[in-house]
Amino acid sequence: MALYDIEWKRSARKELKKLPRETIPKVMTAIGGLAEYPHPIGSRKIIGSEHACRIRIGDYRIVYSVESGRLVIEIIRVRHRKDVYRNLT
C-alpha cells in the first residue's frame, strides 16, 4: 500500500503550536498514522463536506481532507472539540 503525503494548512500549524505540550506528541503520532491508513477506526466523515474527515485525540479533533487520486492528506484544523467545527468551510 502506498503512503500518503501529509500537507498542512498554515493555520493548522499555528493551531498545533497552541495545544498543551502533553497533547502535541499524541496528535503528531495520529497524523503520522494517517499517512499509512487515511481512514483509521473512529474516523468520521464531516457532513456537508465532500472529502473532509475528522479523528479524535482526547478532547481535541484533527480535521483533514483526503485526496485519493494524488495520495495527499491535508490537515485543515487541529483544535479543541468545542471550537473545531465553528466556521468550518
Biopython code that builds the backbone (N, CA, C, O; Angstrom):
import numpy as np
from Bio.PDB.StructureBuilder import StructureBuilder

atoms = [
    (1, "MET", "N", (0.840, -1.184, 0.000)),
    (1, "MET", "CA", (0.000, 0.000, 0.000)),
    (1, "MET", "C", (0.883, 1.245, 0.000)),
    (1, "MET", "O", (1.845, 1.326, 0.764)),
    (2, "ALA", "N", (0.564, 2.195, -0.840)),
    (2, "ALA", "CA", (1.342, 3.423, -0.960)),
    (2, "ALA", "C", (1.060, 4.351, 0.221)),
    (2, "ALA", "O", (-0.050, 4.379, 0.753)),
    (3, "LEU", "N", (2.068, 5.098, 0.616)),
    (3, "LEU", "CA", (1.907, 6.062, 1.692)),
    (3, "LEU", "C", (1.393, 7.384, 1.144)),
    (3, "LEU", "O", (1.769, 7.811, 0.052)),
    (4, "TYR", "N", (0.538, 8.013, 1.913)),
    (4, "TYR", "CA", (0.019, 9.325, 1.559)),
    (4, "TYR", "C", (0.997, 10.391, 2.036)),
    (4, "TYR", "O", (1.670, 10.216, 3.052)),
    (5, "ASP", "N", (1.075, 11.493, 1.301)),
    (5, "ASP", "CA", (1.851, 12.651, 1.737)),
    (5, "ASP", "C", (0.962, 13.483, 2.648)),
    (5, "ASP", "O", (-0.242, 13.604, 2.421)),
    (6, "ILE", "N", (1.571, 14.056, 3.681)),
    (6, "ILE", "CA", (0.844, 14.905, 4.616)),
    (6, "ILE", "C", (1.189, 16.356, 4.309)),
    (6, "ILE", "O", (2.361, 16.733, 4.298)),
    (7, "GLU", "N", (0.169, 17.164, 4.061)),
    (7, "GLU", "CA", (0.342, 18.603, 3.855)),
    (7, "GLU", "C", (-0.447, 19.329, 4.930)),
    (7, "GLU", "O", (-1.524, 18.884, 5.327)),
    (8, "TRP", "N", (0.084, 20.437, 5.396)),
    (8, "TRP", "CA", (-0.541, 21.219, 6.452)),
    (8, "TRP", "C", (-0.975, 22.574, 5.923)),
    (8, "TRP", "O", (-0.243, 23.211, 5.166)),
    (9, "LYS", "N", (-2.152, 23.016, 6.314)),
    (9, "LYS", "CA", (-2.523, 24.410, 6.097)),
    (9, "LYS", "C", (-1.741, 25.225, 7.123)),
    (9, "LYS", "O", (-1.465, 24.742, 8.221)),
    (10, "ARG", "N", (-1.391, 26.428, 6.779)),
    (10, "ARG", "CA", (-0.629, 27.288, 7.690)),
    (10, "ARG", "C", (-1.389, 27.505, 8.999)),
    (10, "ARG", "O", (-0.785, 27.517, 10.071)),
    (11, "SER", "N", (-2.689, 27.675, 8.916)),
    (11, "SER", "CA", (-3.490, 27.892, 10.118)),
    (11, "SER", "C", (-3.480, 26.664, 11.037)),
    (11, "SER", "O", (-3.509, 26.802, 12.260)),
    (12, "ALA", "N", (-3.440, 25.477, 10.450)),
    (12, "ALA", "CA", (-3.401, 24.249, 11.258)),
    (12, "ALA", "C", (-2.069, 24.137, 12.003)),
    (12, "ALA", "O", (-2.040, 23.669, 13.141)),
    (13, "ARG", "N", (-0.976, 24.557, 11.381)),
    (13, "ARG", "CA", (0.328, 24.559, 12.068)),
    (13, "ARG", "C", (0.304, 25.497, 13.268)),
    (13, "ARG", "O", (0.843, 25.174, 14.327)),
    (14, "LYS", "N", (-0.318, 26.652, 13.102)),
    (14, "LYS", "CA", (-0.423, 27.612, 14.203)),
    (14, "LYS", "C", (-1.269, 27.041, 15.336)),
    (14, "LYS", "O", (-0.939, 27.208, 16.510)),
    (15, "GLU", "N", (-2.356, 26.369, 14.980)),
    (15, "GLU", "CA", (-3.215, 25.763, 15.996)),
    (15, "GLU", "C", (-2.479, 24.671, 16.763)),
    (15, "GLU", "O", (-2.657, 24.530, 17.973)),
    (16, "LEU", "N", (-1.659, 23.906, 16.068)),
    (16, "LEU", "CA", (-0.889, 22.844, 16.716)),
    (16, "LEU", "C", (0.045, 23.426, 17.772)),
    (16, "LEU", "O", (0.190, 22.854, 18.853)),
    (17, "LYS", "N", (0.671, 24.543, 17.474)),
    (17, "LYS", "CA", (1.598, 25.169, 18.417)),
    (17, "LYS", "C", (0.904, 25.675, 19.669)),
    (17, "LYS", "O", (1.547, 25.833, 20.707)),
    (18, "LYS", "N", (-0.402, 25.933, 19.591)),
    (18, "LYS", "CA", (-1.154, 26.452, 20.732)),
    (18, "LYS", "C", (-1.692, 25.348, 21.654)),
    (18, "LYS", "O", (-2.213, 25.640, 22.730)),
    (19, "LEU", "N", (-1.567, 24.094, 21.237)),
    (19, "LEU", "CA", (-2.071, 22.982, 22.049)),
    (19, "LEU", "C", (-1.199, 22.791, 23.284)),
    (19, "LEU", "O", (-0.043, 23.213, 23.296)),
    (20, "PRO", "N", (-1.748, 22.150, 24.333)),
    (20, "PRO", "CA", (-0.933, 21.822, 25.508)),
    (20, "PRO", "C", (0.227, 20.899, 25.124)),
    (20, "PRO", "O", (0.081, 20.052, 24.243)),
    (21, "ARG", "N", (1.362, 21.062, 25.775)),
    (21, "ARG", "CA", (2.579, 20.295, 25.448)),
    (21, "ARG", "C", (2.369, 18.787, 25.492)),
    (21, "ARG", "O", (2.936, 18.067, 24.671)),
    (22, "GLU", "N", (1.573, 18.299, 26.425)),
    (22, "GLU", "CA", (1.383, 16.852, 26.539)),
    (22, "GLU", "C", (0.497, 16.296, 25.423)),
    (22, "GLU", "O", (0.493, 15.086, 25.195)),
    (23, "THR", "N", (-0.237, 17.134, 24.737)),
    (23, "THR", "CA", (-1.137, 16.700, 23.670)),
    (23, "THR", "C", (-0.442, 16.629, 22.313)),
    (23, "THR", "O", (-0.816, 15.811, 21.472)),
    (24, "ILE", "N", (0.553, 17.465, 22.091)),
    (24, "ILE", "CA", (1.204, 17.563, 20.782)),
    (24, "ILE", "C", (1.791, 16.226, 20.308)),
    (24, "ILE", "O", (1.578, 15.870, 19.149)),
    (25, "PRO", "N", (2.519, 15.465, 21.142)),
    (25, "PRO", "CA", (3.036, 14.175, 20.645)),
    (25, "PRO", "C", (1.933, 13.189, 20.251)),
    (25, "PRO", "O", (2.101, 12.426, 19.300)),
    (26, "LYS", "N", (0.818, 13.196, 20.965)),
    (26, "LYS", "CA", (-0.295, 12.312, 20.631)),
    (26, "LYS", "C", (-0.892, 12.690, 19.276)),
    (26, "LYS", "O", (-1.216, 11.821, 18.466)),
    (27, "VAL", "N", (-1.032, 13.989, 19.040)),
    (27, "VAL", "CA", (-1.575, 14.476, 17.773)),
    (27, "VAL", "C", (-0.636, 14.121, 16.625)),
    (27, "VAL", "O", (-1.087, 13.661, 15.576)),
    (28, "MET", "N", (0.660, 14.330, 16.813)),
    (28, "MET", "CA", (1.631, 14.032, 15.761)),
    (28, "MET", "C", (1.677, 12.536, 15.437)),
    (28, "MET", "O", (1.837, 12.161, 14.276)),
    (29, "THR", "N", (1.540, 11.691, 16.444)),
    (29, "THR", "CA", (1.501, 10.247, 16.214)),
    (29, "THR", "C", (0.276, 9.864, 15.391)),
    (29, "THR", "O", (0.364, 9.051, 14.471)),
    (30, "ALA", "N", (-0.867, 10.457, 15.732)),
    (30, "ALA", "CA", (-2.097, 10.162, 14.990)),
    (30, "ALA", "C", (-1.991, 10.629, 13.546)),
    (30, "ALA", "O", (-2.443, 9.934, 12.636)),
    (31, "ILE", "N", (-1.400, 11.795, 13.327)),
    (31, "ILE", "CA", (-1.252, 12.316, 11.971)),
    (31, "ILE", "C", (-0.271, 11.454, 11.180)),
    (31, "ILE", "O", (-0.484, 11.213, 9.992)),
    (32, "GLY", "N", (0.785, 10.992, 11.811)),
    (32, "GLY", "CA", (1.717, 10.091, 11.138)),
    (32, "GLY", "C", (1.048, 8.801, 10.712)),
    (32, "GLY", "O", (1.376, 8.249, 9.662)),
    (33, "GLY", "N", (0.112, 8.312, 11.514)),
    (33, "GLY", "CA", (-0.634, 7.107, 11.165)),
    (33, "GLY", "C", (-1.551, 7.305, 9.979)),
    (33, "GLY", "O", (-1.861, 6.349, 9.269)),
    (34, "LEU", "N", (-1.995, 8.542, 9.752)),
    (34, "LEU", "CA", (-2.865, 8.820, 8.605)),
    (34, "LEU", "C", (-2.139, 8.590, 7.285)),
    (34, "LEU", "O", (-2.772, 8.251, 6.285)),
    (35, "ALA", "N", (-0.825, 8.767, 7.269)),
    (35, "ALA", "CA", (-0.054, 8.570, 6.034)),
    (35, "ALA", "C", (-0.160, 7.126, 5.556)),
    (35, "ALA", "O", (-0.144, 6.867, 4.353)),
    (36, "GLU", "N", (-0.266, 6.197, 6.483)),
    (36, "GLU", "CA", (-0.356, 4.784, 6.125)),
    (36, "GLU", "C", (-1.806, 4.357, 5.879)),
    (36, "GLU", "O", (-2.099, 3.630, 4.929)),
    (37, "TYR", "N", (-2.692, 4.813, 6.736)),
    (37, "TYR", "CA", (-4.096, 4.437, 6.620)),
    (37, "TYR", "C", (-4.954, 5.678, 6.854)),
    (37, "TYR", "O", (-5.153, 6.060, 8.007)),
    (38, "PRO", "N", (-5.470, 6.323, 5.804)),
    (38, "PRO", "CA", (-6.150, 7.607, 5.941)),
    (38, "PRO", "C", (-7.537, 7.559, 6.591)),
    (38, "PRO", "O", (-8.091, 8.603, 6.936)),
    (39, "HIS", "N", (-8.093, 6.378, 6.757)),
    (39, "HIS", "CA", (-9.401, 6.262, 7.400)),
    (39, "HIS", "C", (-9.299, 5.264, 8.557)),
    (39, "HIS", "O", (-9.800, 4.144, 8.455)),
    (40, "PRO", "N", (-8.649, 5.669, 9.658)),
    (40, "PRO", "CA", (-8.496, 4.737, 10.783)),
    (40, "PRO", "C", (-9.834, 4.483, 11.478)),
    (40, "PRO", "O", (-10.816, 5.186, 11.240)),
    (41, "ILE", "N", (-9.852, 3.486, 12.323)),
    (41, "ILE", "CA", (-11.058, 3.191, 13.103)),
    (41, "ILE", "C", (-11.360, 4.413, 13.962)),
    (41, "ILE", "O", (-10.475, 4.947, 14.632)),
    (42, "GLY", "N", (-12.594, 4.842, 13.938)),
    (42, "GLY", "CA", (-13.012, 6.007, 14.711)),
    (42, "GLY", "C", (-13.051, 7.295, 13.906)),
    (42, "GLY", "O", (-13.538, 8.312, 14.399)),
    (43, "SER", "N", (-12.551, 7.274, 12.683)),
    (43, "SER", "CA", (-12.624, 8.488, 11.866)),
    (43, "SER", "C", (-14.050, 8.649, 11.357)),
    (43, "SER", "O", (-14.747, 7.666, 11.107)),
    (44, "ARG", "N", (-14.466, 9.870, 11.212)),
    (44, "ARG", "CA", (-15.812, 10.162, 10.750)),
    (44, "ARG", "C", (-15.749, 11.172, 9.619)),
    (44, "ARG", "O", (-14.930, 12.090, 9.640)),
    (45, "LYS", "N", (-16.617, 11.000, 8.634)),
    (45, "LYS", "CA", (-16.737, 11.964, 7.549)),
    (45, "LYS", "C", (-17.528, 13.148, 8.072)),
    (45, "LYS", "O", (-18.489, 12.969, 8.820)),
    (46, "ILE", "N", (-17.139, 14.352, 7.689)),
    (46, "ILE", "CA", (-17.838, 15.545, 8.123)),
    (46, "ILE", "C", (-19.008, 15.788, 7.172)),
    (46, "ILE", "O", (-18.829, 15.892, 5.959)),
    (47, "ILE", "N", (-20.190, 15.874, 7.737)),
    (47, "ILE", "CA", (-21.407, 16.062, 6.952)),
    (47, "ILE", "C", (-21.352, 17.411, 6.241)),
    (47, "ILE", "O", (-20.998, 18.425, 6.843)),
    (48, "GLY", "N", (-21.700, 17.417, 4.978)),
    (48, "GLY", "CA", (-21.703, 18.640, 4.199)),
    (48, "GLY", "C", (-20.395, 18.913, 3.493)),
    (48, "GLY", "O", (-20.262, 19.915, 2.791)),
    (49, "SER", "N", (-19.435, 18.034, 3.672)),
    (49, "SER", "CA", (-18.143, 18.196, 3.016)),
    (49, "SER", "C", (-17.878, 16.962, 2.168)),
    (49, "SER", "O", (-18.239, 15.846, 2.543)),
    (50, "GLU", "N", (-17.250, 17.174, 1.036)),
    (50, "GLU", "CA", (-17.035, 16.060, 0.117)),
    (50, "GLU", "C", (-15.879, 15.153, 0.550)),
    (50, "GLU", "O", (-15.985, 13.930, 0.460)),
    (51, "HIS", "N", (-14.785, 15.745, 1.014)),
    (51, "HIS", "CA", (-13.596, 14.954, 1.319)),
    (51, "HIS", "C", (-13.125, 15.057, 2.766)),
    (51, "HIS", "O", (-12.203, 14.334, 3.146)),
    (52, "ALA", "N", (-13.710, 15.915, 3.582)),
    (52, "ALA", "CA", (-13.203, 16.159, 4.929)),
    (52, "ALA", "C", (-13.638, 15.071, 5.909)),
    (52, "ALA", "O", (-14.771, 14.591, 5.879)),
    (53, "CYS", "N", (-12.695, 14.700, 6.778)),
    (53, "CYS", "CA", (-12.927, 13.725, 7.839)),
    (53, "CYS", "C", (-12.352, 14.278, 9.130)),
    (53, "CYS", "O", (-11.654, 15.292, 9.122)),
    (54, "ARG", "N", (-12.645, 13.611, 10.242)),
    (54, "ARG", "CA", (-12.058, 14.013, 11.500)),
    (54, "ARG", "C", (-11.710, 12.782, 12.322)),
    (54, "ARG", "O", (-12.348, 11.735, 12.213)),
    (55, "ILE", "N", (-10.688, 12.934, 13.141)),
    (55, "ILE", "CA", (-10.357, 11.922, 14.139)),
    (55, "ILE", "C", (-10.250, 12.636, 15.476)),
    (55, "ILE", "O", (-9.954, 13.830, 15.532)),
    (56, "ARG", "N", (-10.494, 11.897, 16.554)),
    (56, "ARG", "CA", (-10.403, 12.498, 17.873)),
    (56, "ARG", "C", (-9.168, 12.007, 18.599)),
    (56, "ARG", "O", (-8.773, 10.845, 18.505)),
    (57, "ILE", "N", (-8.581, 12.932, 19.321)),
    (57, "ILE", "CA", (-7.455, 12.653, 20.199)),
    (57, "ILE", "C", (-7.832, 13.279, 21.538)),
    (57, "ILE", "O", (-7.568, 14.460, 21.767)),
    (58, "GLY", "N", (-8.441, 12.503, 22.412)),
    (58, "GLY", "CA", (-8.923, 13.045, 23.681)),
    (58, "GLY", "C", (-9.983, 14.100, 23.427)),
    (58, "GLY", "O", (-10.988, 13.830, 22.768)),
    (59, "ASP", "N", (-9.762, 15.310, 23.951)),
    (59, "ASP", "CA", (-10.704, 16.410, 23.764)),
    (59, "ASP", "C", (-10.408, 17.219, 22.517)),
    (59, "ASP", "O", (-11.043, 18.249, 22.289)),
    (60, "TYR", "N", (-9.465, 16.782, 21.709)),
    (60, "TYR", "CA", (-9.059, 17.523, 20.515)),
    (60, "TYR", "C", (-9.463, 16.767, 19.258)),
    (60, "TYR", "O", (-9.593, 15.543, 19.266)),
    (61, "ARG", "N", (-9.659, 17.516, 18.177)),
    (61, "ARG", "CA", (-10.051, 16.932, 16.905)),
    (61, "ARG", "C", (-9.082, 17.371, 15.826)),
    (61, "ARG", "O", (-8.605, 18.505, 15.818)),
    (62, "ILE", "N", (-8.803, 16.454, 14.918)),
    (62, "ILE", "CA", (-7.993, 16.751, 13.737)),
    (62, "ILE", "C", (-8.925, 16.643, 12.543)),
    (62, "ILE", "O", (-9.480, 15.575, 12.285)),
    (63, "VAL", "N", (-9.101, 17.725, 11.818)),
    (63, "VAL", "CA", (-9.934, 17.735, 10.615)),
    (63, "VAL", "C", (-8.978, 17.712, 9.431)),
    (63, "VAL", "O", (-8.054, 18.521, 9.343)),
    (64, "TYR", "N", (-9.215, 16.778, 8.529)),
    (64, "TYR", "CA", (-8.314, 16.614, 7.393)),
    (64, "TYR", "C", (-9.099, 16.249, 6.148)),
    (64, "TYR", "O", (-10.239, 15.789, 6.219)),
    (65, "SER", "N", (-8.462, 16.464, 5.007)),
    (65, "SER", "CA", (-9.056, 16.163, 3.718)),
    (65, "SER", "C", (-8.208, 15.103, 3.030)),
    (65, "SER", "O", (-6.979, 15.172, 3.063)),
    (66, "VAL", "N", (-8.854, 14.126, 2.408)),
    (66, "VAL", "CA", (-8.148, 13.038, 1.728)),
    (66, "VAL", "C", (-8.364, 13.163, 0.223)),
    (66, "VAL", "O", (-9.500, 13.215, -0.249)),
    (67, "GLU", "N", (-7.270, 13.211, -0.518)),
    (67, "GLU", "CA", (-7.326, 13.203, -1.979)),
    (67, "GLU", "C", (-6.696, 11.894, -2.441)),
    (67, "GLU", "O", (-5.476, 11.804, -2.574)),
    (68, "SER", "N", (-7.514, 10.891, -2.685)),
    (68, "SER", "CA", (-7.023, 9.558, -3.024)),
    (68, "SER", "C", (-6.325, 9.513, -4.381)),
    (68, "SER", "O", (-5.411, 8.712, -4.579)),
    (69, "GLY", "N", (-6.740, 10.350, -5.302)),
    (69, "GLY", "CA", (-6.129, 10.361, -6.629)),
    (69, "GLY", "C", (-4.674, 10.792, -6.602)),
    (69, "GLY", "O", (-3.851, 10.260, -7.348)),
    (70, "ARG", "N", (-4.352, 11.753, -5.745)),
    (70, "ARG", "CA", (-2.976, 12.261, -5.642)),
    (70, "ARG", "C", (-2.224, 11.667, -4.455)),
    (70, "ARG", "O", (-1.030, 11.924, -4.301)),
    (71, "LEU", "N", (-2.890, 10.881, -3.615)),
    (71, "LEU", "CA", (-2.318, 10.328, -2.386)),
    (71, "LEU", "C", (-1.812, 11.439, -1.468)),
    (71, "LEU", "O", (-0.659, 11.434, -1.037)),
    (72, "VAL", "N", (-2.709, 12.396, -1.180)),
    (72, "VAL", "CA", (-2.368, 13.534, -0.328)),
    (72, "VAL", "C", (-3.424, 13.668, 0.761)),
    (72, "VAL", "O", (-4.622, 13.546, 0.505)),
    (73, "ILE", "N", (-2.956, 13.923, 1.985)),
    (73, "ILE", "CA", (-3.829, 14.259, 3.099)),
    (73, "ILE", "C", (-3.462, 15.668, 3.527)),
    (73, "ILE", "O", (-2.299, 15.955, 3.812)),
    (74, "GLU", "N", (-4.462, 16.553, 3.573)),
    (74, "GLU", "CA", (-4.223, 17.925, 4.009)),
    (74, "GLU", "C", (-4.843, 18.109, 5.389)),
    (74, "GLU", "O", (-6.040, 17.892, 5.576)),
    (75, "ILE", "N", (-4.023, 18.506, 6.343)),
    (75, "ILE", "CA", (-4.501, 18.787, 7.690)),
    (75, "ILE", "C", (-5.111, 20.183, 7.671)),
    (75, "ILE", "O", (-4.428, 21.163, 7.373)),
    (76, "ILE", "N", (-6.397, 20.266, 7.990)),
    (76, "ILE", "CA", (-7.129, 21.525, 7.900)),
    (76, "ILE", "C", (-7.195, 22.226, 9.249)),
    (76, "ILE", "O", (-6.963, 23.432, 9.333)),
    (77, "ARG", "N", (-7.506, 21.486, 10.298)),
    (77, "ARG", "CA", (-7.643, 22.067, 11.642)),
    (77, "ARG", "C", (-7.184, 21.096, 12.707)),
    (77, "ARG", "O", (-7.303, 19.879, 12.559)),
    (78, "VAL", "N", (-6.655, 21.658, 13.787)),
    (78, "VAL", "CA", (-6.308, 20.901, 14.992)),
    (78, "VAL", "C", (-6.755, 21.780, 16.157)),
    (78, "VAL", "O", (-6.060, 22.723, 16.534)),
    (79, "ARG", "N", (-7.907, 21.469, 16.718)),
    (79, "ARG", "CA", (-8.478, 22.321, 17.776)),
    (79, "ARG", "C", (-9.193, 21.493, 18.828)),
    (79, "ARG", "O", (-9.401, 20.289, 18.677)),
    (80, "HIS", "N", (-9.564, 22.186, 19.906)),
    (80, "HIS", "CA", (-10.389, 21.594, 20.944)),
    (80, "HIS", "C", (-11.770, 21.297, 20.358)),
    (80, "HIS", "O", (-12.223, 21.983, 19.442)),
    (81, "ARG", "N", (-12.419, 20.292, 20.881)),
    (81, "ARG", "CA", (-13.687, 19.845, 20.318)),
    (81, "ARG", "C", (-14.771, 20.906, 20.342)),
    (81, "ARG", "O", (-15.674, 20.869, 19.505)),
    (82, "LYS", "N", (-14.716, 21.849, 21.271)),
    (82, "LYS", "CA", (-15.757, 22.874, 21.327)),
    (82, "LYS", "C", (-15.609, 23.924, 20.227)),
    (82, "LYS", "O", (-16.574, 24.615, 19.899)),
    (83, "ASP", "N", (-14.410, 24.051, 19.653)),
    (83, "ASP", "CA", (-14.143, 25.100, 18.664)),
    (83, "ASP", "C", (-13.937, 24.590, 17.247)),
    (83, "ASP", "O", (-14.008, 25.381, 16.307)),
    (84, "VAL", "N", (-13.689, 23.318, 17.059)),
    (84, "VAL", "CA", (-13.200, 22.815, 15.779)),
    (84, "VAL", "C", (-14.198, 22.964, 14.637)),
    (84, "VAL", "O", (-13.783, 23.156, 13.494)),
    (85, "TYR", "N", (-15.481, 22.884, 14.905)),
    (85, "TYR", "CA", (-16.460, 22.902, 13.818)),
    (85, "TYR", "C", (-17.002, 24.297, 13.521)),
    (85, "TYR", "O", (-17.791, 24.464, 12.591)),
    (86, "ARG", "N", (-16.593, 25.302, 14.296)),
    (86, "ARG", "CA", (-17.059, 26.665, 14.051)),
    (86, "ARG", "C", (-16.427, 27.213, 12.790)),
    (86, "ARG", "O", (-15.211, 27.142, 12.609)),
    (87, "ASN", "N", (-17.252, 27.754, 11.929)),
    (87, "ASN", "CA", (-16.813, 28.375, 10.686)),
    (87, "ASN", "C", (-15.975, 27.431, 9.814)),
    (87, "ASN", "O", (-15.052, 27.872, 9.129)),
    (88, "LEU", "N", (-16.291, 26.165, 9.841)),
    (88, "LEU", "CA", (-15.597, 25.183, 9.004)),
    (88, "LEU", "C", (-16.213, 25.213, 7.609)),
    (88, "LEU", "O", (-17.393, 24.912, 7.430)),
    (89, "THR", "N", (-15.397, 25.579, 6.626)),
    (89, "THR", "CA", (-15.906, 25.634, 5.249)),
    (89, "THR", "C", (-15.038, 24.819, 4.343)),
    (89, "THR", "O", (-15.301, 24.739, 3.143)),
]
sb = StructureBuilder()
sb.init_structure("model")
sb.init_model(0)
sb.init_chain("A")
sb.init_seg("    ")
for serial, (resi, resn, name, xyz) in enumerate(atoms, 1):
    if name == "N":
        sb.init_residue(resn, " ", resi, " ")
    sb.init_atom(name, np.array(xyz, "f"), 0.0, 1.0, " ", f" {name:<3s}", serial, name[0])
structure = sb.get_structure()
